[in-house]
Amino acid sequence: MKQRNKASIFIAWLMVILWMAFIFYMSAQPAEVSNGMSIKTTKIIIKAVNSIYPLDIETSTLQTWIGRFNHYVRKLGHVTEYFVLAILAVNAFKRSGAKTYKLWLYSFLLCFSYAVSDELHQHFVPGRGPGLIDVLRDSGGAILGMGIYRVSSVIKPARKYN
């Protein structure tokens, strides 16, 4: 195996591990802290959307908008975290030599098992707890990430020749 190939495999797996550490960190936040971070993110999203597409938001109604959308932002966070993890996992397994169905199976199993362990981890975090629905959201994000990776890997080579 070439030195460059070993380095790219190492970096690919390092990215997976670092992203898993980020997910662990986010899950380790107590409920109040986690919700506070979500509220800040929701506020940023609402203000960004408002700058592109005016929502007629006044300062007094901003809290109403945040209250209305914060739940969805929190749940979209699950999907996004595992969307990214799946892309990184597929890349790492591919660079490590996994092919065909094993590439997709191993990537999904890694994401799914990490989602389960993440929910179990939340059982020990103040104000948080495990949820089967969250595992399903995480898995859905992983499947979406794997699908995007697959589509982009088919489209990218096609663009080379055009």
ABEGO torsion letter per residue (X at the ends): XBAAAAAAAAAAAAAAAAAAAAAAAAAABBAAAAAAAAAAAAAAAAAAAAAABBAGBBAAAAAAAAAAAAAAAAAAAAAAAAAAAAAAAAAAAAAAGBBEAAAAAAAAAAAAAAAAAAAAAAAABBGBBBBAAAAAAAAAAAAAAAAAAAAAAAAAAAAAAX
